[in-house]
Amino acid sequence: NGAAVLLGSSQFGSTIDNVTIKNASVAGNRRVAAIAGYFAGTITNCTVESVDLSARFDYSANSYDNGDKAGSIIAYANGAVTIENCSATTMFIEGYRDMGGIAGCLNSSCVVTNNSVEDIMFLVDSSCNYKGYTTYTQHNVGAIAGRGFTADATNYVGKVIIYSDYGTIVNNAEDLN
């Protein structure tokens, strides 16, 4: 269900605490992260540094899919998730949609507080654009989370840049969540 350095998939209230991941790369078709790809539970006090993440398209049954859900800490929240006191620095995150510095895709029962992102570069790959998006906001790319997150003042956002196939989209963290 997910691809990650530490844990591809976990459900039903898992706990991850005090993990550091440095100098790694992870590639998959969806749910790509450094800590956990597909997750439900609590993640605290984790650090991700100098990691490259790539969520790539699939082509099957004569159509494209995936290339989505990539984040430094988790890619996809499967249920209630708490992410606290984590950091992501010097990251490269590539995909089509649902990408974030901390999480790719969250849901309404997630708590994301006291985290920080710094020096994050996103590449929106819309080379096949199977959903027909025309703006980066449709691709759901955010400094903290790509989708399902409301800005929270306890999270710190430093330098974040979003590129697309067409050039720089955002070069200012204030424009992001």
C-alpha positions, 0 to 999 in steps of 0.5 A: 500500500505504500513505499517508505524508508522505514515503514510502507504500510501500518494500520490501527494505531501504530506509534513511531517516535524518535526516528531520523532518516538521512540521505535516502531516496524512495520511489513508487507509484503512490504513497511515497514517504521517508517514515511511513507510506500508508499510516494510522497512528502517532508519529512524534519527534522524527527528523527527515533530512536530504531525502528524495521522494518520487511518486510516478505515474502508472500506465495500465488499461490504456490510461494513466493513474497514480503519481500521487501522495508523497510526503516527508513524514507520511504519504497518506493518512489512513484514519486518525493520525497525529504528527507532532514535533517532526522536521523535514529539511533539504527535501526533493519531492516529485509527483503529480498530486497530493504532495506535502513537506510533512504529509501528502494527504491527510483527513479531517481527524488528523492533528499536525502540530509543532512541525517544521519544513525547510529547504523543500523543493517540489516538482509537479510532473504533469507530463501526462496530466490525466486529470486535466489540471490547469493550476498548481492548487489543483495538484494539491501541493503544500508546504505542510500537507498537500491535501486535507490540512488547514494551516496551523500557526504551530508549524514552521515553514521555511524556504519552499519552492514548487516547480512544474513542467512549465517553470517555477510556480511558487518561490515563497513559503507564505503562498503555501499552507 
